Amino acid sequence: MDLKMAVRSLFPAAPTSRINLNFLDDLAEYDHTKPYHFSGPLSKELEPSRTNIQYRMLHDIPVSDLRREERKLLISKHGFQFIQVPEDVIKLDIRGSENQKQEYIESITILIKQLLGASFALCYDCRFRSSTSSKPTDRNITVGTAEHPDTPAEAAHIGYLTPIGAARRTKRHLTNEEAEKYLNRDWRMRVVKQVPTSSPVPTTLTRQIPPQFQPDDLVAVDRVLSEYVGEVYMLKPRKHYRWYRIDHQKPNEATIFMSYDSDPGNGAPYCPHTSAKNPTLPNSVYTRESIELRILLFSPTSDVSA
């Protein structure tokens, strides 16, 4: 189940269930030592130092179902929305054919570019996830491929990007010419994450930022790779967040949500989210398979030449 927060007053009649959610623990040590996680191969001796992140689970958290209300959601306003994926795109063999996977990526990138009215769009990351996956014992195996899907992220976080992380990430994927053209105040930069499911799931959860959300609820966390250090936000355990889901999400219902927006105006600059298991369902029912795309988009903030 994927989770995002939304303004409760917009959906007063949404059915509510309860669930357990994981958060970054609110530890005093994080006031002077930055949380981090290293992704990649480590020697047996260094494995205990892979991360200093500790989690805390909050129990019995209310989650409202937005099924039949999903058309009211707008990524520009709420930080996330649901889009319809064309049938011919859904039928592409994204796991068995590299060409069809690339066709899928190009089709979704164009769809989101048109939806958001962007002048330039680039998909910079493609990751497979499965709730039935397990971490490979061989530390040299690349996780997130069709052969070795990653597990769903089961702690509340905000995509990939703090402002610092957004700048670092963007420069890694643009050419020098593109960076010179787009990385200035004339262009609005957005990073959007797209998550469909490959099969119907019993419950999919989403969330977006409510008025009760406070900057102090966020903690910047380093995501360390051997060649790159990124920065993301994780959420402290708080009960004032408002969580939402969409029940029985279908393969043609993809979630898109904001990971970063350099010029959000009165809209949502990002969308906290997580995954969690629905405790009311048996283990045999719970499954999630998805392919996640992270897409970089630029739109002019003033009259500049395209």
C-alpha positions in Angstrom: 0.0 0.0 0.0 1.4 3.4 -1.0 0.6 6.3 1.3 0.3 10.1 0.9 -1.4 12.9 3.0 -4.3 15.2 2.0 -6.5 17.9 3.5 -9.1 16.2 5.5 -11.7 18.9 5.0 -11.8 18.1 1.3 -12.9 14.5 1.9 -15.0 14.6 5.1 -17.0 11.4 4.3 -14.1 9.2 3.2 -14.3 5.8 4.9 -11.6 5.3 7.5 -9.6 2.2 8.6 -6.6 1.9 10.9 -3.1 0.8 10.2 0.5 0.6 11.6 3.1 2.9 10.0 6.9 3.2 10.3 8.7 6.5 10.9 12.3 7.7 11.6 12.6 7.6 15.3 12.8 11.0 17.0 16.2 10.5 18.6 18.3 13.2 20.3 21.4 11.9 18.5 20.0 13.1 15.2 20.3 16.7 16.5 24.1 16.4 16.1 24.6 13.3 13.9 22.9 13.2 10.5 21.0 10.1 9.7 22.4 8.1 6.7 22.0 4.9 4.8 24.6 3.4 2.4 23.2 1.6 -0.6 25.6 -0.8 -2.3 28.2 -3.5 -1.6 30.0 -3.4 1.7 32.5 -5.8 3.2 31.5 -8.0 6.1 33.5 -5.8 8.5 31.8 -2.6 7.4 28.2 -4.0 7.2 27.4 -2.9 10.8 28.1 0.7 9.7 25.7 0.6 6.8 23.1 2.9 8.5 22.5 4.8 11.7 18.7 5.0 11.0 16.4 3.7 13.6 12.6 3.4 13.2 9.6 3.7 15.4 6.2 2.2 14.5 3.0 4.1 15.4 0.0 1.8 15.8 -3.7 2.3 15.0 -3.2 5.3 12.6 -6.4 6.3 10.8 -6.3 6.1 7.0 -9.1 7.3 4.8 -10.1 5.7 1.5 -10.4 8.1 -1.4 -12.0 5.7 -3.8 -14.8 7.6 -5.7 -13.1 10.9 -4.7 -9.9 10.3 -6.7 -10.8 12.7 -9.6 -10.8 15.6 -7.1 -7.0 15.2 -6.6 -4.5 17.4 -8.5 -0.8 17.0 -8.2 -0.3 20.8 -8.5 -2.6 21.3 -5.5 -2.5 18.2 -3.4 1.0 16.8 -4.3 -0.4 13.7 -5.9 -3.1 12.4 -8.2 -4.2 9.3 -10.1 -3.9 9.0 -13.9 -5.3 6.6 -16.4 -2.6 4.6 -18.3 -3.5 3.7 -21.9 -4.3 0.0 -22.4 -1.6 -0.4 -25.1 1.0 0.9 -22.6 -0.2 -1.4 -19.8 0.2 -4.5 -22.1 3.9 -3.8 -22.9 6.2 -6.6 -21.6 8.3 -4.3 -19.4 9.9 -7.3 -17.6 10.7 -9.5 -20.5 11.7 -7.0 -23.2 14.2 -4.2 -22.9 12.7 -2.5 -26.0 9.2 -2.6 -24.6 10.4 -1.3 -21.2 12.0 1.7 -23.0 8.7 2.2 -24.9 6.8 2.2 -21.6 9.2 4.7 -20.1 8.9 7.0 -23.1 5.1 6.8 -23.2 4.7 7.6 -19.5 7.2 10.4 -19.7 5.4 12.0 -22.6 2.0 11.5 -20.8 3.2 13.3 -17.7 5.0 16.0 -19.7 1.8 16.8 -21.5 -0.3 16.6 -18.2 2.0 19.2 -16.5 2.6 21.4 -19.5 6.4 21.0 -19.3 8.8 22.0 -22.0 11.4 19.4 -21.2 11.1 16.0 -19.5 13.6 13.3 -18.7 13.1 10.0 -17.0 16.2 9.4 -14.9 15.3 6.4 -12.9 13.4 3.2 -13.4 12.9 0.8 -10.5 11.0 -2.5 -10.1 9.5 -3.3 -6.7 7.8 -6.4 -5.3 6.3 -7.0 -1.8 7.4 -10.7 -2.2 11.0 -9.8 -3.0 13.9 -10.4 -0.6 17.3 -8.9 -0.4 19.8 -10.9 -2.4 22.6 -12.6 -0.4 25.1 -11.6 -3.1 25.9 -7.9 -2.3 27.1 -7.3 -5.9 23.7 -7.9 -7.4 21.9 -4.7 -8.5 18.6 -4.4 -6.7 15.6 -2.8 -8.5 15.8 -4.6 -11.8 13.1 -6.9 -13.2 15.2 -9.9 -12.2 15.9 -8.6 -8.7 13.1 -6.2 -7.7 13.5 -4.0 -4.6 11.1 -4.2 -1.7 8.6 -1.4 -1.1 9.9 1.4 1.2 8.1 0.9 4.5 9.0 4.2 6.3 7.5 7.6 5.8 9.7 9.7 3.5 9.6 12.3 0.7 10.9 10.7 -2.5 14.4 11.5 -3.4 14.7 15.2 -2.9 15.5 18.0 -0.5 16.5 21.2 -2.3 20.2 20.2 -2.0 19.4 16.7 -3.2 17.4 18.0 -6.1 20.3 20.1 -7.3 22.8 17.2 -7.0 20.5 14.7 -8.7 19.6 17.0 -11.6 23.3 17.8 -12.4 24.0 14.1 -12.6 21.5 13.5 -15.4 21.6 16.6 -17.6 24.1 17.4 -20.2 26.3 20.5 -19.7 24.2 22.3 -22.3 20.9 21.3 -20.7 22.2 22.3 -17.2 23.3 25.7 -18.5 19.8 26.2 -20.1 17.5 25.0 -17.4 19.2 25.4 -14.0 18.3 29.0 -13.4 15.4 31.1 -12.2 13.8 31.2 -15.6 12.8 27.6 -15.3 10.6 25.8 -12.8 12.0 22.4 -12.0 9.8 19.5 -10.8 10.6 15.9 -10.0 7.6 13.6 -10.3 7.4 9.9 -9.3 5.0 7.6 -11.1 3.9 4.3 -9.6 1.5 1.9 -11.2 0.9 -1.7 -10.1 1.3 -4.7 -12.4 -1.7 -6.4 -10.8 -4.7 -5.3 -8.8 -3.8 -4.9 -5.1 -6.2 -5.2 -2.1 -5.4 -1.7 -0.8 -3.2 1.1 -2.1 -2.6 4.1 0.2 -1.7 7.6 -0.7 -1.0 10.8 1.3 -0.4 14.5 1.0 0.5 17.5 3.1 -2.2 18.8 5.4 -2.3 22.2 7.2 -1.0 20.4 10.4 2.2 19.4 8.6 5.2 21.3 10.1 8.8 21.7 8.7 10.1 20.4 12.0 8.4 17.1 11.2 11.1 16.5 8.5 14.6 15.2 8.9 17.2 15.4 6.1 18.8 12.0 5.6 21.9 11.2 3.4 21.4 8.3 0.9 25.0 7.3 0.2 26.2 5.4 -2.9 29.8 4.7 -3.8 29.7 7.4 -6.5 27.1 9.8 -5.2 25.5 11.2 -2.0 21.8 12.1 -2.2 19.6 13.7 0.4 16.0 12.9 1.2 13.5 13.7 3.9 12.2 11.3 6.4 9.3 12.0 8.8 9.3 12.0 12.6 6.6 9.9 14.3 3.6 12.2 14.7 -0.1 11.5 14.9 -1.3 14.8 13.5 -0.5 13.7 9.9 -3.6 12.8 7.7 -3.2 9.6 5.7 -5.2 8.5 2.6 -5.4 5.5 0.3 -7.3 4.4 -2.7 -8.9 0.9 -2.4 -8.3 -1.8 -5.0 -5.9 0.2 -7.3 -5.9 -1.3 -10.8 -3.0 -1.6 -13.2 -4.4 1.3 -15.3 -4.6 3.6 -12.3 -1.1 5.0 -11.8 -0.2 7.3 -8.9 1.9 10.3 -9.7 3.2 12.5 -6.9 5.6 15.4 -6.4 9.1 14.7 -5.1 10.3 18.3 -5.6 9.0 21.6 -7.0 11.2 24.6 -7.2 8.3 27.0 -7.6 5.1 25.5 -6.1 3.3 28.7 -5.4 0.3 27.8 -3.2 0.5 24.2 -4.2 2.3 21.2 -2.6 6.1 21.3 -3.0 6.4 17.6 -2.3 4.4 14.6 -1.2 5.4 12.4 1.8 4.5 8.7 1.3 5.2 5.2 2.5 4.2 1.6 2.1 2.5 -0.6 4.7 0.7 -3.8 5.0 -3.1 -3.8 5.6 -3.5 -5.7 8.9 -7.1 -6.6 8.1 -6.0 -8.8 5.2 -4.5 -12.3 5.3 -0.8 -12.7 4.2 -1.9 -14.7 1.2 -3.8 -11.6 -0.2 -1.1 -9.0 0.3 1.1 -8.5 -2.8 2.4 -5.5 -4.7 4.4 -5.3 -7.8 5.2 -2.1 -9.5 7.6 -0.2 -11.8 8.5 3.2 -10.5 9.6 6.0 -12.8 11.2 9.3 -11.6 10.8 12.0 -14.1 12.5 15.4 -14.2 10.5 18.2 -15.8 11.2 21.9 -16.6 8.6 24.6 -17.4 9.3 28.3 -18.1 8.6 30.7 -15.2 8.8 33.6 -17.6 8.8 34.2 -21.4 12.0 32.5 -22.4 12.8 30.9 -25.7 12.1 27.2 -25.6 
